Amino acid sequence: MADSWQHDSTRRAKAARVDPTMPNPARVGDALSGGRNNFEADRRAARTLLATSPVVSGAVTEMRAFHQRAVRYLVAEAGIRQFIDIGTRLAMSGNTHEIAQSLAQDCRIVYASSDPVVLSHARALAMSTAAGAVAALDADPRYPAAIIAGAAETLDLDRPVAILLMGTLAFIVNDALAAKIAASLVAAVPAGSYVALHHQASDLDPAAWRPIRRWNAISDRQMTLRSRGELAGLLAGLDLVPPGLVPVTEWRPEPADPVFEHAVPVYGAVARKP
């Protein structure tokens, strides 16, 4: 069901789940972006990751830019008005609902995460237009049926939906489970729906494993990299929107996008359910 952070008992229970001594993926990403929604453990982890590879900071920035381009495409060109954003990040600006509703005020967005910090952040900042809707759903990405059931309270699942998996599947280390999650989500939405994802790549830069190994040594939220072929398998049966499954910097770049000296080893794609 939609997150009920406003209830005192729920707030206390979720606050108890926040461990400020353990690096958290969303908070570390916030620290790498210059945000303030993080703890010293997250800032320390961010510094450690930056020391392992110069591409870390650029990857965070480019993944955010791809996410925003994908949402703009889905609203302005594909005509999508409903989104399920799974594994939501802590973003200072340019969130899914901000981009989508700036283009079409009737867009409806469900953020789904099991991270209490992300959920509280979403509830505090996710203000909807009067014509649309924004909801925060306490749901674990490993259980897609619960996400779909909760999203149905806000969205009309008989109409096309865009499922956003921005970095989400990198935290699903088991390949079979990642494939099951993707297939279950696609099966639950009608033809004409879309999946948009980005995922750290195993075959674009041999050095990309260094920050991942370091992250896995300091965090309880393990990550993995996947090759282009493995990611293509997760999108099997869907029609890739040109230019297809490519490095995020090559997916419909815009003149205002940042440019980095080092290659960014992250794939991105938007695909349509036929």
Secondary structure per residue as TSV (DSSP state, phi and psi in degrees):
chain	resnum	aa	ss	phi	psi
A	1	M	-	360.0	165.9
A	2	A	B	-59.8	144.6
A	3	D	-	-59.8	138.8
A	4	S	-	-117.5	47.2
A	5	W	T	-58.1	-25.5
A	6	Q	T	-68.7	-18.0
A	7	H	S	-77.8	133.6
A	8	D	H	-56.3	-45.3
A	9	S	H	-63.6	-39.4
A	10	T	H	-66.7	-41.3
A	11	R	H	-61.3	-45.2
A	12	R	H	-65.0	-41.7
A	13	A	H	-63.6	-40.9
A	14	K	H	-74.4	-35.6
A	15	A	H	-60.9	-35.5
A	16	A	H	-66.6	-21.1
A	17	R	T	-82.6	-8.5
A	18	V	-	-86.5	119.6
A	19	D	-	-108.8	102.9
A	20	P	T	-71.3	-9.0
A	21	T	T	-92.0	-10.2
A	22	M	S	-110.1	126.3
A	23	P	-	-56.9	134.6
A	24	N	-	-115.1	133.7
A	25	P	H	-55.0	-46.1
A	26	A	H	-66.8	-41.5
A	27	R	H	-70.5	-35.8
A	28	V	H	-66.2	-41.0
A	29	G	H	-60.4	-38.3
A	30	D	H	-63.6	-42.2
A	31	A	H	-63.7	-41.0
A	32	L	H	-65.9	-23.9
A	33	S	T	-91.3	-0.1
A	34	G	T	85.4	16.6
A	35	G	-	-81.4	177.2
A	36	R	S	-116.9	2.5
A	37	N	S	-91.0	64.0
A	38	N	-	-156.4	166.7
A	39	F	-	-111.5	173.8
A	40	E	H	-60.5	-35.9
A	41	A	H	-61.5	-36.3
A	42	D	H	-70.9	-41.8
A	43	R	H	-65.8	-37.2
A	44	R	H	-65.7	-42.3
A	45	A	H	-63.6	-40.6
A	46	A	H	-60.5	-43.5
A	47	R	H	-64.1	-38.9
A	48	T	H	-63.8	-44.4
A	49	L	H	-65.4	-41.2
A	50	L	H	-62.0	-34.0
A	51	A	H	-71.2	-24.3
A	52	T	H	-80.3	-27.9
A	53	S	-	-159.4	136.2
A	54	P	T	-73.6	-10.0
A	55	V	H	-85.4	-10.4
A	56	V	H	-59.3	-51.2
A	57	S	H	-61.7	-44.4
A	58	G	H	-63.3	-36.6
A	59	A	H	-63.6	-42.6
A	60	V	H	-61.0	-45.2
A	61	T	H	-65.3	-43.4
A	62	E	H	-70.9	-34.0
A	63	M	H	-64.9	-39.2
A	64	R	H	-65.5	-41.1
A	65	A	H	-64.6	-41.0
A	66	F	H	-62.6	-45.0
A	67	H	H	-54.0	-46.4
A	68	Q	H	-68.7	-38.8
A	69	R	H	-64.4	-40.7
A	70	A	H	-64.1	-42.8
A	71	V	H	-64.3	-42.0
A	72	R	H	-61.1	-42.1
A	73	Y	H	-61.2	-46.5
A	74	L	H	-62.0	-37.9
A	75	V	H	-80.3	-52.9
A	76	A	H	-77.3	-33.5
A	77	E	T	-108.3	-38.6
A	78	A	T	-88.9	-13.5
A	79	G	-	76.1	19.3
A	80	I	-	-75.8	139.4
A	81	R	-	-125.8	3.3
A	82	Q	E	-132.4	136.0
A	83	F	E	-135.1	141.3
A	84	I	E	-119.0	109.9
A	85	D	E	-101.9	108.3
A	86	I	E	-104.7	132.0
A	87	G	S	76.3	46.1
A	88	T	-	-59.1	145.7
A	89	R	-	-94.5	168.2
A	90	L	-	-93.0	105.0
A	91	A	-	-116.2	139.9
A	92	M	S	-73.9	-32.1
A	93	S	S	-161.0	168.2
A	94	G	-	74.9	29.3
A	95	N	-	-69.0	168.6
A	96	T	H	-56.2	-48.5
A	97	H	H	-67.3	-33.3
A	98	E	H	-65.5	-46.9
A	99	I	H	-65.8	-49.9
A	100	A	H	-62.9	-48.2
A	101	Q	H	-76.1	-16.8
A	102	S	H	-70.5	-23.0
A	103	L	H	-97.8	-32.8
A	104	A	-	-149.5	110.3
A	105	Q	T	-66.6	-16.5
A	106	D	T	-89.4	9.4
A	107	C	-	-65.6	144.2
A	108	R	E	-121.9	128.8
A	109	I	E	-129.0	132.9
A	110	V	E	-116.3	120.4
A	111	Y	E	-92.4	129.2
A	112	A	E	-123.2	123.1
A	113	S	E	-157.5	153.8
A	114	S	S	-103.4	4.2
A	115	D	-	-86.7	117.4
A	116	P	H	-63.4	-32.3
A	117	V	H	-67.8	-43.8
A	118	V	H	-62.7	-42.7
A	119	L	H	-64.9	-43.4
A	120	S	H	-65.7	-37.9
A	121	H	H	-63.5	-44.1
A	122	A	H	-62.3	-42.8
A	123	R	H	-66.0	-34.5
A	124	A	H	-74.9	-33.9
A	125	L	H	-110.9	-15.8
A	126	A	-	-84.0	76.1
A	127	M	-	-89.6	127.2
A	128	S	-	-93.5	156.6
A	129	T	-	-69.1	161.1
A	130	A	T	-64.9	-29.8
A	131	A	T	-81.8	-17.8
A	132	G	S	-113.9	-155.8
A	133	A	E	-157.5	147.8
A	134	V	E	-136.3	130.2
A	135	A	E	-134.1	151.1
A	136	A	E	-113.4	126.6
A	137	L	E	-116.0	123.5
A	138	D	E	-82.6	96.9
A	139	A	-	-152.1	139.6
A	140	D	-	-83.0	129.6
A	141	P	T	-56.9	-19.7
A	142	R	T	-73.6	-9.9
A	143	Y	-	-123.7	78.6
A	144	P	H	-62.4	-29.9
A	145	A	H	-62.0	-39.1
A	146	A	H	-67.8	-36.4
A	147	I	H	-64.1	-46.7
A	148	I	H	-63.2	-43.4
A	149	A	H	-62.8	-41.9
A	150	G	H	-69.3	-38.8
A	151	A	H	-65.5	-28.4
A	152	A	T	-64.5	-16.8
A	153	E	T	-72.3	-21.2
A	154	T	T	-114.8	-31.5
A	155	L	S	-108.4	156.9
A	156	D	-	-95.5	101.7
A	157	L	T	-80.3	6.4
A	158	D	T	-86.9	-8.8
A	159	R	S	-110.6	156.1
A	160	P	-	-56.5	144.6
A	161	V	-	-132.5	144.7
A	162	A	E	-101.3	124.0
A	163	I	E	-99.3	120.8
A	164	L	E	-103.8	123.2
A	165	L	E	-123.4	68.3
A	166	M	E	-85.8	93.1
A	167	G	S	81.4	-4.4
A	168	T	G	-63.5	-46.2
A	169	L	G	-74.0	-15.1
A	170	A	G	-65.2	-22.6
A	171	F	G	-91.9	3.7
A	172	I	-	-104.8	92.7
A	173	V	-	-70.4	-34.7
A	174	N	-	-73.0	120.2
A	175	D	H	-63.8	-40.3
A	176	A	H	-64.8	-39.4
A	177	L	H	-68.3	-41.2
A	178	A	H	-59.5	-43.0
A	179	A	H	-65.6	-39.5
A	180	K	H	-65.0	-41.2
A	181	I	H	-61.8	-49.9
A	182	A	H	-60.7	-45.9
A	183	A	H	-65.3	-39.7
A	184	S	H	-65.6	-41.0
A	185	L	H	-65.2	-44.4
A	186	V	H	-64.1	-40.9
A	187	A	H	-64.9	-23.9
A	188	A	T	-85.9	-9.2
A	189	V	S	-116.2	155.7
A	190	P	-	-77.6	167.8
A	191	A	T	-56.1	146.7
A	192	G	T	90.8	-4.9
A	193	S	-	-80.4	167.9
A	194	Y	E	-131.6	156.0
A	195	V	E	-121.8	130.6
A	196	A	E	-122.8	131.8
A	197	L	E	-145.8	154.5
A	198	H	E	-131.0	153.1
A	199	H	E	-156.2	135.0
A	200	Q	E	-61.5	139.4
A	201	A	B	-99.2	143.7
A	202	S	S	-95.7	-10.7
A	203	D	S	-124.1	18.8
A	204	L	S	-107.1	-24.2
A	205	D	-	-154.9	115.8
A	206	P	G	-57.4	-25.7
A	207	A	G	-79.3	-5.7
A	208	A	G	-64.7	-22.9
A	209	W	H	-72.6	-22.5
A	210	R	H	-59.1	-53.9
A	211	P	H	-66.4	-29.5
A	212	I	H	-67.2	-45.6
A	213	R	H	-62.1	-40.2
A	214	R	H	-65.8	-42.7
A	215	W	H	-58.9	-46.0
A	216	N	H	-65.2	-21.1
A	217	A	H	-81.1	-19.6
A	218	I	H	-117.0	-5.2
A	219	S	-	-126.8	153.0
A	220	D	S	-89.2	-0.9
A	221	R	S	-102.8	90.0
A	222	Q	-	-70.1	148.9
A	223	M	-	-125.2	161.6
A	224	T	-	-141.1	163.2
A	225	L	-	-106.0	155.4
A	226	R	B	-136.5	152.2
A	227	S	-	-82.3	169.1
A	228	R	H	-59.3	-41.4
A	229	G	H	-63.1	-40.6
A	230	E	H	-65.7	-40.2
A	231	L	H	-69.9	-36.3
A	232	A	H	-59.9	-36.2
A	233	G	H	-64.0	-35.1
A	234	L	H	-68.3	-21.8
A	235	L	T	-105.1	14.2
A	236	A	T	-57.8	136.9
A	237	G	T	90.0	-6.9
A	238	L	S	-103.4	155.3
A	239	D	E	-95.1	115.8
A	240	L	E	-71.2	133.4
A	241	V	-	-77.1	131.3
A	242	P	T	-55.3	139.8
A	243	P	T	-88.5	16.0
A	244	G	-	92.1	-150.8
A	245	L	S	-91.9	102.5
A	246	V	E	-138.9	167.0
A	247	P	E	-54.0	141.9
A	248	V	G	-57.2	-30.2
A	249	T	G	-68.5	-17.0
A	250	E	G	-101.5	-1.7
A	251	W	S	-89.7	97.1
A	252	R	S	47.5	55.1
A	253	P	-	-63.6	151.4
A	254	E	-	-115.9	153.5
A	255	P	T	-55.2	-32.2
A	256	A	T	-82.8	-5.0
A	257	D	S	-66.6	146.8
A	258	P	-	-67.4	154.2
A	259	V	-	-122.4	132.3
A	260	F	-	-119.4	151.3
A	261	E	S	-66.2	-37.7
A	262	H	S	-95.5	148.0
A	263	A	-	-64.3	147.3
A	264	V	-	-103.9	110.8
A	265	P	-	-83.5	66.5
A	266	V	E	-138.2	130.8
A	267	Y	E	-92.7	151.9
A	268	G	E	-140.0	152.3
A	269	A	E	-159.7	152.4
A	270	V	E	-126.8	130.8
A	271	A	E	-137.3	146.9
A	272	R	E	-108.6	138.5
A	273	K	-	-81.5	118.2
A	274	P	-	-73.5	360.0
